[in-house]
Amino acid sequence: MTGSLEIACTFLVDRSGALLLQLRDDKAPYYPNVWGLPGGAVEAGETAGEGAVRELWEETRLRPDGPLRLFARQELPAQGSHQSRVKNYFYGTTSAGQDDVVLGEGAAMLFIPAAEVLGRPFTPGSAEIIERFLASSEYAALR
């Protein structure tokens, strides 16, 4: 087993308050065909914040309108060869719309209205943090 795996993902909120979600495809090595946030593993030499911005670009061809801010860090159970995993949830806004999204990974990447986000199958740990984010003062300040 190797050490800790650092993961970075992003709550990207559009002008209407909708949240960008990714439907993972059936080729995903973990948790295929469920919903999550754009993101992935932080690479050697980059911070979690830099990883979040890079992953967002690779998976959507979108950039946040300003700097991403950290919302939460979540310890996740061991998976595969990694003893531990830490997931960093960042948040930011975009003036981009659905037509600007270029799907770089997954089955779909959609801006979902906040009222329609919960109640779908999510990657482990994501649903609880998404619910916290949507009820947070941070999210309220973005709207």
Salt bridges, closest charged atoms under 4 A:
GLU6 OE2 - ARG73 NH1 3.06
ASP26 OD1 - LYS27 NZ 3.74
GLU43 OE2 - ARG54 NH1 3.46
GLU46 OE2 - ARG54 NH2 2.64
GLU55 OE2 - ARG54 NH1 3.15
GLU58 OE1 - ARG54 NH1 3.21
